[in-house]
Amino acid sequence: MAYVDSNVIGAAKIDKPFERELKVVMSPETHKDVKDFTLLISTLAPNGGCTDFHSHEASGELMVFTQGTGKAWLDGVEYELKPGVAMYAPPGVEHKTLNTGDTPLVIICVFVPPASVDYIQANIEAARKRL
C-alpha cells in the first residue's frame, strides 16, 4: 500500500512572480500501487504567490484548499478561496490561483488521469523561465 509523509518530501521552488513550492506526493512513478492519479501539494507564498494561467491537456485537476485565502480563475470566472473549498479544472480548461492572504495558501491537487512527474517538472521549468 502507498503511504507517504509529505512533511519529509523535498519541494521544487519557483521564485516570484509565481512564488510557490510543489511536492509530488504520489504518482504511478513514485508508488507501484498508484495507477489512476497523481497527488501534488502546492503551497503559494503569502501576499501574491500564484500560478500563471495554464491548462492541462491530458488531465483534469481537482484542487482542495486546506489553508490560507486567495482567488482563483477557472474558465474566465473568478472565485474566492478559503479552507474547505474545492475546485475542478477539466482537461484543457484554463485556470490560475493567487494567494491574497498573509499566510501560505495550501492546495491539495489530484490529477486524473495521472500527470507524469516529467510533465510536472517541465511545467516547473517553464514557470522558472517566465520569471
Secondary structure in CASP SS format (residue, H / E / C, confidence):
PFRMAT SS
TARGET T0000
AUTHOR 0000-0000-0000
METHOD secondary structure of the structure
MODEL  1
M C 1.00
A C 1.00
Y C 1.00
V C 1.00
D C 1.00
S H 1.00
N H 1.00
V H 1.00
I C 1.00
G C 1.00
A C 1.00
A E 1.00
K E 1.00
I E 1.00
D C 1.00
K C 1.00
P C 1.00
F C 1.00
E C 1.00
R E 1.00
E E 1.00
L E 1.00
K E 1.00
V E 1.00
V E 1.00
M E 1.00
S C 1.00
P C 1.00
E C 1.00
T C 1.00
H C 1.00
K C 1.00
D C 1.00
V C 1.00
K C 1.00
D C 1.00
F C 1.00
T E 1.00
L E 1.00
L E 1.00
I E 1.00
S E 1.00
T E 1.00
L E 1.00
A C 1.00
P C 1.00
N C 1.00
G C 1.00
G C 1.00
C E 1.00
T C 1.00
D C 1.00
F C 1.00
H E 1.00
S C 1.00
H C 1.00
E C 1.00
A C 1.00
S C 1.00
G E 1.00
E E 1.00
L E 1.00
M E 1.00
V E 1.00
F E 1.00
T E 1.00
Q E 1.00
G C 1.00
T C 1.00
G E 1.00
K E 1.00
A E 1.00
W E 1.00
L E 1.00
D C 1.00
G C 1.00
V E 1.00
E E 1.00
Y E 1.00
E E 1.00
L E 1.00
K C 1.00
P C 1.00
G C 1.00
V C 1.00
A E 1.00
M E 1.00
Y E 1.00
A E 1.00
P C 1.00
P C 1.00
G C 1.00
V C 1.00
E C 1.00
H E 1.00
K E 1.00
T E 1.00
L E 1.00
N E 1.00
T C 1.00
G C 1.00
D C 1.00
T C 1.00
P C 1.00
L E 1.00
V E 1.00
I E 1.00
I E 1.00
C E 1.00
V E 1.00
F E 1.00
V E 1.00
P C 1.00
P C 1.00
A C 1.00
S C 1.00
V H 1.00
D H 1.00
Y H 1.00
I H 1.00
Q H 1.00
A H 1.00
N H 1.00
I H 1.00
E H 1.00
A H 1.00
A H 1.00
R H 1.00
K H 1.00
R C 1.00
L C 1.00
END
